[in-house]
Amino acid sequence: MHELTVALSLLEEVGAAAEREGATRVATVRLRLGAMSGIVRDALLFSWDLARAGTIASEAELVIDDVPVAVWCPRCDGERAVTPGEGLICSACGAVAPRIVRGRELELFAMEVA
Amino acid sequence: MKLRVVEIQASILRKNDALAAALRERFSRSGTLVVNLLSSPGSGKTTLLEATLRTLGRTHRVGALVGDQATRNDADRLERSGAPVRQITTAAECRLDADMLGKALEGWDALPLDVLFIENVGNLICPAEYDLGEDLRVVLTAVTEGEDKPLKYPLAFNTSHVALITKTDLAEAVGFDRAASHDAIRRVHPGIEILEVACRTGAGLDPWFALLEARLASKRAVPPLDQLRVTSTVSSS
C-alpha cells in the first residue's frame, strides 16, 4: 500500500506539466494503471482526493484507464492474455510466457487544463 | 474558461528508476555486488542473512541495509554477526525505494563493501516494482507458506534472478510438495535459478554462498561503466 506516495508523485508531475503549459487550473488527470502495478485503484482514488488539496489540481478528477496484463507468447508469436492465479501462462495455447508486455503501467498520459 | 487537452508521458516510477540507475553506477565503480532480498513476512530473510553475513564476512567485506515498517529487531539480530548493518525504518511505507537507500548510505563508514545485502520490507507486491540498483534480486519462499506464492504474486518471482525455498527442514512436517513448488515458480519464470536451504541445519547454504561468490567475481571481471566509456573515446579519436 503505497498509493498515497503514488498520488503525491502524480501531483508533482501534474504540477510540473501545468507550469510548462502555463495552465491556471487542472480539470482532469488521466492515468494508465496496470493490473500488475501493485496499486489498488480505489485506494489510489481515495489518496488522490486527500493529496490534491492545496495544489493546482485541487479540483481535478483522476480518471483511471485500467490496463490488463498481457504477455508475449513465444509459441503463438503474439500478445496474449493470462488467467490470474495460474502463472504467466498463455490463455490461448497454454505455453509459459514470462515476458510481460503490458500490465505494469503507472503512467500519466494526459490532462485537461485551463 | 475553455479546457484544452495536454498529452504527457510520465511514468510515476521515473524518479525512482533514475535514482536506482545512479546507485547502480556507483556500485559498479566500487565493485560492490548488491543483493535485494524479497519475501513475505516470516519467510526467513533475516535468518538467511545472519548465516550469510557470518560466513561471507570471514573473507569479504559484507554489510546489510534492513528495511522494516517498525522496530530495529532485525538489525539487532544481524549486528550480532559482526557485520555493519543499518536499519531503514519505513513507517507507513510497504517497500524500500532508491531514495531511502541513497539516504541510508550517506556517511556510512562501512563503505565500500564487497557485497551489500538489502533486506526489503516483508511484502511480495510493492517491493517488486522498485528497482534499488541491485545486481541480484532474490525472492524467498518458505515451505511453510505452501507452494502457490508465485501464482499469487507473479511479478516478485518474474523479476527475480534467484528463488530460494527456505526452511526445507520443515518440509515433511508441513507436507510440502516440492515438485508443485518448483512448477509454480517455473510457471512465472522458467529460467530462474532455484535453490533450497535450511538455515537452521545449514543444508543447502554452500551452493548459495558459491552463487554469491561467482556473481561477485563476474561483476569484478567487467570494468565499471565509466571506464568502458573512457576506452571507447580513446579508440574513436
Chai-1 contact restraints between the chains, C-beta under 6 A:
chainA,res_idxA,chainB,res_idxB,connection_type,confidence,min_distance_angstrom,max_distance_angstrom,comment,restraint_id
A,M1,B,C94,contact,1.0,0.0,6.0,A-B,restraint_1
A,H2,B,C94,contact,1.0,0.0,6.0,A-B,restraint_2
A,H2,B,C126,contact,1.0,0.0,6.0,A-B,restraint_3
A,V6,B,I12,contact,1.0,0.0,6.0,A-B,restraint_4
A,S9,B,I12,contact,1.0,0.0,6.0,A-B,restraint_5
A,L10,B,I12,contact,1.0,0.0,6.0,A-B,restraint_6
A,E13,B,A10,contact,1.0,0.0,6.0,A-B,restraint_7
A,A17,B,I8,contact,1.0,0.0,6.0,A-B,restraint_8
A,E21,B,V6,contact,1.0,0.0,6.0,A-B,restraint_9
A,A27,B,L3,contact,1.0,0.0,6.0,A-B,restraint_10
A,M36,B,L155,contact,1.0,0.0,6.0,A-B,restraint_11
A,G38,B,I125,contact,1.0,0.0,6.0,A-B,restraint_12
A,G38,B,C126,contact,1.0,0.0,6.0,A-B,restraint_13
A,G38,B,E129,contact,1.0,0.0,6.0,A-B,restraint_14
A,G85,B,L151,contact,1.0,0.0,6.0,A-B,restraint_15
A,G87,B,L151,contact,1.0,0.0,6.0,A-B,restraint_16
A,G87,B,R187,contact,1.0,0.0,6.0,A-B,restraint_17
A,G87,B,V188,contact,1.0,0.0,6.0,A-B,restraint_18
A,L88,B,P154,contact,1.0,0.0,6.0,A-B,restraint_19
A,L88,B,V188,contact,1.0,0.0,6.0,A-B,restraint_20
A,V96,B,R187,contact,1.0,0.0,6.0,A-B,restraint_21
A,V96,B,P190,contact,1.0,0.0,6.0,A-B,restraint_22
A,P98,B,N158,contact,1.0,0.0,6.0,A-B,restraint_23
A,P98,B,H189,contact,1.0,0.0,6.0,A-B,restraint_24
A,P98,B,P190,contact,1.0,0.0,6.0,A-B,restraint_25
A,L106,B,I12,contact,1.0,0.0,6.0,A-B,restraint_26
A,E107,B,S11,contact,1.0,0.0,6.0,A-B,restraint_27
A,L108,B,I8,contact,1.0,0.0,6.0,A-B,restraint_28
A,L108,B,A10,contact,1.0,0.0,6.0,A-B,restraint_29
A,A110,B,V5,contact,1.0,0.0,6.0,A-B,restraint_30
A,A110,B,E7,contact,1.0,0.0,6.0,A-B,restraint_31
A,M111,B,V6,contact,1.0,0.0,6.0,A-B,restraint_32
A,E112,B,L3,contact,1.0,0.0,6.0,A-B,restraint_33
A,E112,B,V5,contact,1.0,0.0,6.0,A-B,restraint_34
A,V113,B,V6,contact,1.0,0.0,6.0,A-B,restraint_35
A,A114,B,M1,contact,1.0,0.0,6.0,A-B,restraint_36
A,A114,B,L3,contact,1.0,0.0,6.0,A-B,restraint_37
